[in-house]
Amino acid sequence: MTDVNKAQIFEQVRDALVELFELAPDDITPEARLYDELDLDSIDAVDLVVHLQNTTGKKIKPDEFKSVRTVQDVVDAVADLLAAQ
């Protein structure tokens, strides 16, 4: 996926959250807060990062995900990662 399309990235992130954590797709909005609203914890965040690394083929540094709080933050972080090829 060389074209950085945030809508496509959002779909991938949403699909990953549904698949990994059995969340309802309707609950996953760009504004949804990962820890407060979606009840993810730090272990879940690591699982998500590993999944995204496998999906994108990019190495994700934990530092890049420290400030991530919402689904949109994840999308932006992945988009930045893909743009920095």
Summary of the structure (lengths in Angstrom):
residues: 85
radius of gyration: 11.6
end to end distance: 11.0
largest distance: 32.4
contacts: 221
relative contact order: 0.21
helix: 60%
strand: 2%
